[in-house]
């Protein structure tokens, strides 16, 4: 059956499926960012398969449980003045992605994205902003629960620090 200027219904269904898959994958990427912003390690871990691999900040983790534990510890450490930034992290923005290239092939997909991550906090009682030009290289798989990240590499192109007047912790 031909509709819409010659496209057959099966082709339109396939195109619709790709659009729905892209939207679900983009939602997973957004959920991960929201988990970072809210210090919610369970939300972050929910983005990954049970056997996922994550390489981030020099850490190589395997499994959603290990990823959840890592972020629980990272949130606690950076909120109290330890951790990777050497500051008391008060707030992180959601990852401000300026691009995301998603490629789908059946029940697997890859994505590359880059953008800015901004972390506000204090070091030695002085306000500080840490801004990172970061990127992710992801592999996704369709599971019975929907799309999930099976492998993620998180890197930084650059990192800058700026003195800041922190007005709110909300």
Protein Blocks (a to p, Z undefined) as FASTA:
>chain_A
ZZehhiafklmmmmmmmmmmmmmmmmmmmmmmmmmmnopaklmmmmpcfkbccdeehiac
edjklmmmmmmmmmmmmmnogajnopacfbdcddddfbdcdddehjaccddddddddddd
deehiacdddddddddddddddfkbpcdfbdcdddfbdcddddddfbfZZ
